[in-house]
Amino acid sequence: MNASTARSTRNAREQVLDAAIRLFTQQGYFNTSIPDIVRESGISTGSIYHHFGDKEGIARALFESLVARMERAFDAIDREHATARERCRAVIELLFRITEDEPEVMSYMLFVKHREFMPEMAPVCSSRPFRHMREMVERGMATGEVRSMDPMVAAAAVFGGALRLINLRLDGILERPLGDYLDEIWDCAWRSVSA
């Protein structure tokens, strides 16, 4: 495959995934058809089936690409910040920014019921980004920054309030941008677990 063909294939896949995330979050997975995705993406039916196999293949590829994107971002946070406190705050800041800039991404990752149409998939809270967030908190316990407790409880305390605010923002309940709440939610979260 030459560079031009590879670029064209990558662009076609991205167009389909961009269309799918909009449609899946706006009208739901089951209310979205391949013809809807064809219209929204401008990519032919044959090309969609060639690249993804079927609608579930599109949903799976979309989820996997978003998980990989989050993992890259979390890896960068690990490299750029020295402490669990800094890392966890940076994760919340990132999630707030994505919610404001790309609400469909957060809606698809957090609120679409993936197992309804991908039954073999583990729950989203078992996905690599959520495990990574939990590991950040566990490393904080190992260094003495976070007091000893059940790691699930600690991770829920650190990130749960922020995730709830994301939900409220996506539902249109919070009128102000999430960044306006960052310092306050972070203070509450960290005080609940700090050693």
C-alpha positions in Angstrom: 0.0 0.0 0.0 1.5 3.3 -1.0 1.5 6.4 1.2 -1.4 8.1 -0.7 -3.6 5.0 -0.4 -2.8 4.6 3.3 -3.7 8.3 3.9 -6.9 7.9 1.9 -7.8 4.8 4.0 -7.0 6.6 7.2 -9.1 9.6 6.1 -12.1 7.3 5.2 -12.0 5.5 8.5 -11.8 8.9 10.4 -14.7 10.2 8.5 -16.8 7.2 9.3 -15.8 7.3 13.0 -16.6 11.0 13.2 -20.0 10.5 11.6 -20.7 7.5 13.8 -19.9 9.2 17.1 -22.2 12.1 16.2 -25.0 9.8 15.2 -24.6 7.3 18.0 -24.7 10.0 20.7 -27.4 12.1 19.1 -29.9 9.4 18.1 -28.5 6.2 19.7 -26.8 3.1 18.3 -30.0 1.2 17.5 -31.6 4.2 15.8 -28.5 4.7 13.5 -28.3 2.7 10.3 -25.4 2.1 7.9 -27.3 4.4 5.4 -27.3 7.1 8.0 -23.6 6.8 8.5 -23.1 6.8 4.7 -25.0 10.1 4.4 -23.3 11.7 7.4 -19.7 10.6 6.4 -19.8 10.8 2.6 -18.1 7.3 2.5 -19.7 4.6 0.4 -21.5 1.6 1.8 -19.0 -0.8 0.3 -16.1 1.1 1.8 -17.7 1.1 5.2 -18.3 -2.7 5.1 -14.7 -3.2 3.8 -13.1 -1.2 6.6 -15.5 -2.2 9.5 -17.5 -5.2 8.5 -20.8 -4.0 10.0 -22.2 -1.4 12.4 -20.9 -3.2 15.5 -17.5 -3.1 13.9 -17.8 0.7 13.6 -18.9 0.9 17.2 -16.0 -1.3 18.4 -13.4 0.6 16.3 -14.8 3.9 17.6 -14.5 2.7 21.2 -11.0 1.3 20.7 -9.8 4.5 19.1 -11.1 6.6 22.0 -9.6 4.2 24.6 -6.3 4.4 22.8 -6.5 8.2 22.7 -7.2 8.4 26.4 -4.4 6.0 27.2 -1.9 8.1 25.2 -3.1 11.2 27.1 -2.8 9.4 30.5 0.6 8.2 29.6 1.6 11.8 28.8 0.2 12.9 32.2 2.3 10.1 33.9 5.4 11.4 32.2 4.8 15.1 32.8 3.7 14.9 36.5 5.7 13.6 39.4 3.1 13.0 42.1 -0.3 11.2 42.3 -1.8 14.5 43.3 -0.6 16.2 40.2 -1.5 13.3 37.9 -5.0 12.9 39.3 -5.8 16.6 39.0 -4.4 16.6 35.4 -6.7 13.7 34.5 -9.8 15.6 35.8 -8.6 18.7 34.0 -8.2 16.7 30.8 -11.7 15.1 31.1 -13.3 18.5 31.7 -11.5 19.9 28.7 -12.6 17.0 26.4 -16.2 17.4 27.7 -16.2 21.1 26.8 -14.4 20.7 23.4 -15.8 17.4 22.3 -19.0 16.5 24.2 -19.7 13.5 21.9 -16.5 11.9 22.9 -17.3 11.9 26.6 -21.0 11.0 25.9 -19.9 8.0 23.9 -17.2 6.9 26.4 -19.2 7.3 29.6 -22.9 7.1 28.8 -23.6 5.0 25.8 -24.5 1.4 27.0 -21.8 -0.4 24.9 -22.7 -3.8 26.2 -26.2 -3.6 24.6 -24.6 -3.8 21.2 -21.2 -5.3 22.0 -22.1 -7.9 24.6 -18.7 -9.4 24.7 -17.2 -6.1 25.8 -16.2 -5.6 29.4 -18.0 -2.7 31.2 -16.5 0.7 30.4 -15.3 1.1 34.1 -13.1 -1.9 33.4 -11.5 -0.3 30.3 -7.8 0.6 30.2 -8.3 4.4 31.0 -10.4 3.6 34.1 -7.8 1.1 35.3 -5.1 3.6 34.6 -6.9 6.2 36.8 -7.2 3.6 39.6 -3.5 2.8 39.2 -2.6 6.5 39.6 -4.4 6.4 43.0 -2.9 3.1 44.0 0.6 4.5 43.3 -0.3 7.4 45.5 -1.0 4.9 48.3 2.3 3.3 47.7 4.1 6.6 48.0 2.1 7.7 51.1 0.3 10.5 49.4 -3.1 8.7 49.6 -4.1 7.1 52.8 -4.5 3.3 52.8 -8.0 2.2 51.8 -9.8 0.1 49.2 -8.4 1.2 45.8 -11.9 1.2 44.3 -13.2 3.5 47.0 -10.2 5.8 46.7 -10.5 6.1 42.9 -14.2 6.7 43.2 -13.5 9.4 45.8 -10.9 11.1 43.6 -12.7 10.9 40.3 -16.4 10.2 41.1 -17.4 13.9 41.7 -15.7 15.0 38.6 -17.4 12.3 36.5 -20.8 13.4 38.0 -20.1 17.0 37.1 -19.4 15.8 33.5 -22.7 14.0 33.5 -24.5 17.2 34.7 -22.7 19.3 32.1 -23.6 16.9 29.2 -27.2 16.8 30.5 -27.4 20.6 30.3 -27.8 21.1 34.1 -24.6 22.9 34.7 -24.6 26.1 32.7 -21.1 27.2 33.4 -18.0 25.5 31.8 -16.6 22.7 33.8 -13.3 24.5 34.3 -15.1 26.9 36.6 -15.6 24.0 39.0 -12.1 22.5 38.7 -10.5 23.9 41.9 -13.5 23.3 44.1 -14.1 19.7 42.9 -10.4 18.9 43.1 -10.1 20.3 46.6 -13.0 18.1 47.7 -11.7 15.0 45.9 -8.1 15.3 47.2 -9.1 16.0 50.8 -11.2 12.9 50.8 -8.2 10.6 50.2 -5.0 12.5 51.1 -2.8 11.0 53.8 
